[in-house]
Amino acid sequence: MLIVDEVHNLGAQHLRTCLPENATYRLGLSATPERWFDATGTEALTDYFGSTLVHYTLRDALQDKVLCRYCYYPQLIALTDDEFERYYELTVKIARILGKSSVALEAPATGIEALLIQRSRLIATAQRKLETLQSLLIPLADTTHNLIYCGDGTVETESEPSVERQIDAVTRLLGRELGMTVAKYTAETPLNRREELRHEFVQGEIQCLVAIRCLDEGVDIPETRRAFILASSSNLRQFIQRRGRLLRNSPGKKLAEIFDLVVEPPAELTRHSSPYYSLNRRLFGKELRRVIEFASLAVNGPEAMGKLLDLRDRLNLLDINMEE
């Protein structure tokens, strides 16, 4: 008998060929069994393991009190003038490629992937996210069990004009300027040190853990009370895993909080008269699906969605939903 946890990973081309054909009984476990933009990998898993037997949704888990209730607070972030110029340049280049062919935004072989990655990193490391994070954490400077997700790019701050990694800028902000105890949790962190950090975090000795992707999957820290998301991909699996990480039940934990820092598309490019209106609508629509997924089951869901009402109206995205 073969039992595989996080079975979605085995849909990757280099891994699915390793699945033994002589296993009579097969069971795959995953909160996100469908692979993001990989229909072939998803189909391969279905062919091997069979169709889904049990559907247990987040709504089910919240109603059954298997997971903790949560509040969701999206924070709209504006780009600086320099960031806007770079964003505009990337938008023009992406639009030119799309205008020359019928290529999809996700097609990696068209030369568009590198541009989309640059755009994603620009959004993930927007300078004003640090200012917003600071304003959010000032009244929480005495709290513990805070988790901050950063992007893997660099930022330029007023206090440190030289370019530095966002995760380093966040760590410095929390430690030096807010006086909080903070530690980085990255792929470079030795395994034994990671275990020490988790223990210190649970005990409240470390107030904040700052990570990039290491805490997305396979790490269980149910004591986490708050998550601050400075960077997130449009991959459904990533934010479902992150939300699930935060919503684990723990003694004394009645409500979790998610603060999501969302970059607002520049107004100049989202007017109907802009030649790039349609492209920005498509790109932000991908981001909005994540926001809707977070807000849909939050205790303050209507309030969270209300913060984006004007922007959704401007981009004609009022009717967007997770099934689109």
Stockholm file with secondary structure:
# STOCKHOLM 1.0

chainA/1-324         MLIVDEVHNLGAQHLRTCLPENATYRLGLSATPERWFDATGTEALTDYFGSTLVHYTLRDALQDKVLCRYCYYPQLIALTDDEFERYYELTVKIARILGKSSVALEAPATGIEALLIQRSRLIATAQRKLETLQSLLIPLADTTHNLIYCGDGTVETESEPSVERQIDAVTRLLGRELGMTVAKYTAETPLNRREELRHEFVQGEIQCLVAIRCLDEGVDIPETRRAFILASSSNLRQFIQRRGRLLRNSPGKKLAEIFDLVVEPPAELTRHSSPYYSLNRRLFGKELRRVIEFASLAVNGPEAMGKLLDLRDRLNLLDINMEE
#=GR chainA/1-324 SS CEEEESGGGGGSHHHHTTSCTTCSSEEEECSCCSCTTCHHHHHHHHHHHCSCCCCCCHHHHHHTTSBCEEEEEEEEECCCHHHHHHHHHHHHHHHHHHHHSCCCTTCGGGSHHHHHHHHHHHHHTCTHHHHHHHHHHGGGTTCCCEEEECCSSEEECSSSCSEEEHHHHHHHIIIIITCCCEEEECTTSCHHHHHHHHHHHHTTSSSEEEESSTTSSSCCCTTCCEEEESCCCSCHHHHHHHHHHHTBCCTTCCEEEEEEEEECCCHHHHSTTSTTHHHHHHHHHHHHHHHHHHHHTSTTHHHHHHTTHHHHHHTTCTTCCTTC
#=GC SS_cons         CEEEESGGGGGSHHHHTTSCTTCSSEEEECSCCSCTTCHHHHHHHHHHHCSCCCCCCHHHHHHTTSBCEEEEEEEEECCCHHHHHHHHHHHHHHHHHHHHSCCCTTCGGGSHHHHHHHHHHHHHTCTHHHHHHHHHHGGGTTCCCEEEECCSSEEECSSSCSEEEHHHHHHHIIIIITCCCEEEECTTSCHHHHHHHHHHHHTTSSSEEEESSTTSSSCCCTTCCEEEESCCCSCHHHHHHHHHHHTBCCTTCCEEEEEEEEECCCHHHHSTTSTTHHHHHHHHHHHHHHHHHHHHTSTTHHHHHHTTHHHHHHTTCTTCCTTC
//
